[in-house]
Amino acid sequence: MPTLSCVRTTDSFPPGNRTSSRRPDMERTEVRIVAGSLKGRKVVCMVHEGMRPTPQMVREALFSILGNAVPERVFYDVFAGTGINGLEAISRGASSVTFLERDPKLSGDIEKYLARFEIREKGTVVRTDVYRWAERWVPPRQPINVFVSPPFPDLSERHDEFLKLIAMLREKMADESVLVLQVEDGFDLTVLGDIDNWDVRKYGRNLLLFLVKGIDDVASEPETTDS
């Protein structure tokens, strides 16, 4: 199994959806690739209450913890949004990245940055509903990294579907693969069914949950809401 680095921080950082005086519902911001071959390159995006890029400190922690599990591995950026996590993975040596994003503007922007950074051969943008995609997904046989950062409404409005998605990804991916969830403080961890199998890290209001799939990793049934 890959060894996850024990880098931990509890630093707080400003939420990405602070409103501007010009547009109370939207804010233009830049996010920077932290390390690797694309270090310092910037992605410009508009953020709002329902979609915020992963804060830089959280991305630094994410990739520090993944460590040597990133280079030469396939990376899936699920609910890609701005695509900054997948771009960071490419910068740090991932063999390829699949960006899953339904919104045509966001997916188009990811394609734009793949072209601008001259890394088209490393990235594939799939414009799809993630839940339907997962049902048809045939993952590589070798270990992979899967990063899931759902839109906030999905955690409440599509609660049961989201838990089924996590269970499906976990079941299908190969042993020694790493599944990472990014959620916010207040998310009920017990709904995952076996939280003791997850490594939970807290960074301000953000939580990163890591699970390395292995032979002894037996998933429990997720807790769903009665109809």
C-alpha positions as CSV (number, residue, x, y, z in Angstrom):
1,M,0.0,0.0,0.0
2,P,1.2,3.6,-0.5
3,T,2.2,5.4,2.6
4,L,0.4,8.6,3.1
5,S,2.6,11.4,4.5
6,C,1.6,12.6,8.0
7,V,1.5,16.3,7.2
8,R,-1.2,18.0,9.3
9,T,-2.4,21.6,9.8
10,T,-5.3,23.3,11.5
11,D,-4.7,26.7,9.9
12,S,-7.8,28.7,9.1
13,F,-8.1,30.6,5.8
14,P,-10.9,32.8,4.4
15,P,-13.8,31.1,2.7
16,G,-13.6,31.3,-1.1
17,N,-17.1,32.7,-1.5
18,R,-16.7,36.1,0.1
19,T,-18.8,38.5,-1.8
20,S,-17.6,41.6,-3.5
21,S,-19.3,45.0,-3.4
22,R,-19.7,44.8,-7.2
23,R,-21.5,41.5,-7.5
24,P,-22.9,40.2,-4.2
25,D,-23.4,36.7,-5.7
26,M,-20.2,36.3,-7.6
27,E,-16.5,37.0,-7.1
28,R,-13.6,36.8,-9.6
29,T,-10.5,35.2,-8.1
30,E,-7.2,33.6,-9.1
31,V,-6.0,30.2,-7.8
32,R,-2.4,29.2,-8.2
33,I,-0.8,25.9,-8.9
34,V,1.4,25.2,-5.9
35,A,4.2,22.9,-7.0
36,G,5.6,20.9,-9.8
37,S,6.1,21.6,-13.5
38,L,3.3,24.1,-13.6
39,K,4.2,25.8,-10.3
40,G,3.0,29.4,-10.2
41,R,0.6,29.1,-13.2
42,K,-2.8,30.7,-12.4
43,V,-6.4,29.8,-13.1
44,V,-8.9,32.6,-13.1
45,C,-12.4,31.7,-12.0
46,M,-15.7,33.1,-10.7
47,V,-16.8,31.7,-7.3
48,H,-20.2,31.8,-5.6
49,E,-22.0,30.2,-2.7
50,G,-22.5,26.8,-4.5
51,M,-19.0,26.5,-6.0
52,R,-15.6,27.4,-4.5
53,P,-12.1,26.2,-5.5
54,T,-10.3,24.1,-3.0
55,P,-8.2,26.6,-0.9
56,Q,-4.5,26.6,-1.5
57,M,-3.7,25.4,2.0
58,V,-6.0,22.5,1.6
59,R,-4.5,21.6,-1.8
60,E,-1.0,21.8,-0.3
61,A,-2.1,19.4,2.5
62,L,-3.9,17.1,0.0
63,F,-0.9,16.6,-2.2
64,S,1.6,16.4,0.7
65,I,-0.4,13.6,2.2
66,L,-0.7,11.7,-1.1
67,G,3.0,12.2,-1.6
68,N,4.5,9.5,-3.7
69,A,1.1,8.1,-4.6
70,V,0.7,10.9,-7.2
71,P,3.5,10.5,-9.8
72,E,2.8,8.0,-12.6
73,R,-0.7,7.4,-11.3
74,V,-4.1,8.1,-13.0
75,F,-6.0,10.8,-11.1
76,Y,-9.8,11.4,-11.3
77,D,-11.0,14.9,-10.4
78,V,-14.7,14.3,-9.6
79,F,-16.9,17.3,-9.6
80,A,-13.9,19.1,-11.0
81,G,-15.3,22.7,-10.9
82,T,-12.3,24.9,-11.8
83,G,-10.2,21.8,-12.4
84,I,-7.5,23.2,-10.1
85,N,-7.0,19.9,-8.3
86,G,-6.6,17.9,-11.5
87,L,-4.2,20.5,-12.9
88,E,-2.2,20.3,-9.6
89,A,-2.0,16.5,-10.0
90,I,-0.7,16.9,-13.6
91,S,1.9,19.4,-12.4
92,R,3.0,16.9,-9.7
93,G,3.5,14.1,-12.2
94,A,0.2,12.2,-12.5
95,S,0.2,10.0,-15.6
96,S,-3.2,11.4,-16.7
97,V,-6.2,13.2,-15.2
98,T,-9.8,12.8,-16.0
99,F,-11.9,15.9,-15.1
100,L,-15.6,15.2,-14.5
101,E,-17.7,18.3,-14.8
102,R,-21.2,18.8,-16.0
103,D,-21.3,22.6,-16.3
104,P,-20.4,23.5,-19.9
105,K,-18.7,26.8,-18.9
106,L,-16.5,25.2,-16.3
107,S,-15.6,22.2,-18.4
108,G,-14.8,24.5,-21.3
109,D,-12.5,26.5,-19.1
110,I,-10.7,23.4,-18.0
111,E,-10.1,22.5,-21.7
112,K,-8.9,26.1,-22.2
113,Y,-6.2,25.8,-19.5
114,L,-5.1,22.3,-20.7
115,A,-4.4,24.0,-24.0
116,R,-2.8,27.1,-22.6
117,F,-0.5,25.1,-20.3
118,E,0.3,22.7,-23.2
119,I,-0.8,19.6,-21.3
120,R,-3.7,18.5,-23.5
121,E,-2.2,15.0,-23.8
122,K,-2.4,14.6,-20.0
123,G,-6.0,15.6,-19.4
124,T,-9.4,14.4,-20.5
125,V,-12.5,16.5,-19.8
126,V,-15.7,14.5,-19.5
127,R,-18.9,16.7,-19.5
128,T,-21.3,14.4,-17.7
129,D,-23.5,13.8,-14.7
130,V,-21.1,12.2,-12.2
131,Y,-23.7,9.9,-10.8
132,R,-24.6,8.4,-14.2
133,W,-20.9,8.2,-15.2
134,A,-20.0,6.2,-12.1
135,E,-22.5,3.5,-13.0
136,R,-20.7,2.9,-16.3
137,W,-17.2,3.5,-15.1
138,V,-14.6,0.8,-15.8
139,P,-11.5,1.9,-13.8
140,P,-7.9,1.0,-14.6
141,R,-6.8,-2.3,-13.0
142,Q,-3.8,-0.6,-11.4
143,P,-4.1,1.7,-8.3
144,I,-5.4,5.2,-8.9
145,N,-6.3,8.4,-7.0
146,V,-9.9,9.6,-6.9
147,F,-10.6,13.1,-5.5
148,V,-14.3,14.0,-4.8
149,S,-15.3,17.5,-3.9
150,P,-19.1,17.7,-4.3
151,P,-21.1,20.9,-4.7
152,F,-22.6,21.8,-1.4
153,P,-26.3,21.2,-2.5
154,D,-25.4,17.6,-3.4
155,L,-24.7,16.8,0.2
156,S,-28.3,17.7,1.2
157,E,-30.4,17.5,-2.0
158,R,-28.8,14.3,-3.4
159,H,-27.7,12.8,-0.1
160,D,-28.5,9.2,-0.9
161,E,-27.1,9.4,-4.4
162,F,-23.9,10.9,-3.1
163,L,-23.4,8.1,-0.6
164,K,-24.1,5.5,-3.3
165,L,-21.6,7.3,-5.5
166,I,-18.9,7.0,-2.8
167,A,-19.7,3.3,-2.3
168,M,-19.6,2.6,-6.0
169,L,-16.2,4.4,-6.5
170,R,-14.8,2.5,-3.6
171,E,-16.0,-0.8,-4.7
172,K,-14.8,-0.4,-8.3
173,M,-11.3,1.0,-7.8
174,A,-8.3,-1.3,-7.5
175,D,-6.6,-2.3,-4.2
176,E,-4.1,0.4,-3.1
177,S,-6.1,3.1,-4.7
178,V,-6.7,6.2,-2.7
179,L,-10.1,7.8,-2.4
180,V,-10.3,11.4,-1.0
181,L,-13.4,13.3,0.0
182,Q,-13.4,17.1,0.6
183,V,-16.4,18.2,2.7
184,E,-17.0,21.0,5.2
185,D,-17.1,21.0,9.0
186,G,-20.6,19.8,10.0
187,F,-20.8,16.9,7.5
188,D,-22.0,13.9,9.4
189,L,-19.1,11.5,9.1
190,T,-21.1,8.5,10.5
191,V,-23.2,8.3,7.3
192,L,-20.2,6.7,5.6
193,G,-20.8,3.6,7.6
194,D,-17.2,2.9,8.6
195,I,-15.6,6.2,9.5
196,D,-12.8,4.3,11.4
197,N,-11.4,3.2,8.1
198,W,-11.0,6.8,7.0
199,D,-8.1,9.1,7.9
200,V,-9.8,12.4,8.7
201,R,-7.9,15.7,8.6
202,K,-9.3,19.1,9.5
203,Y,-8.1,22.4,8.0
204,G,-10.2,25.3,9.3
205,R,-13.7,24.7,8.0
206,N,-12.5,22.1,5.5
207,L,-12.3,18.3,6.0
208,L,-10.2,15.9,3.9
209,L,-11.1,12.2,4.3
210,F,-8.6,9.6,3.0
211,L,-9.2,6.0,2.4
212,V,-6.6,3.6,1.0
213,K,-8.4,0.5,-0.4
214,G,-6.9,-2.7,0.6
215,I,-7.6,-6.4,1.1
216,D,-8.7,-5.8,4.6
217,D,-10.9,-2.8,3.7
218,V,-14.5,-4.0,3.8
219,A,-17.0,-1.3,3.1
220,S,-20.1,-1.0,5.3
221,E,-23.4,0.0,3.9
222,P,-23.7,3.8,3.8
223,E,-26.6,5.3,5.9
224,T,-29.3,6.5,3.6
225,T,-32.4,8.6,4.3
226,D,-35.7,6.9,4.4
227,S,-38.1,7.9,1.6
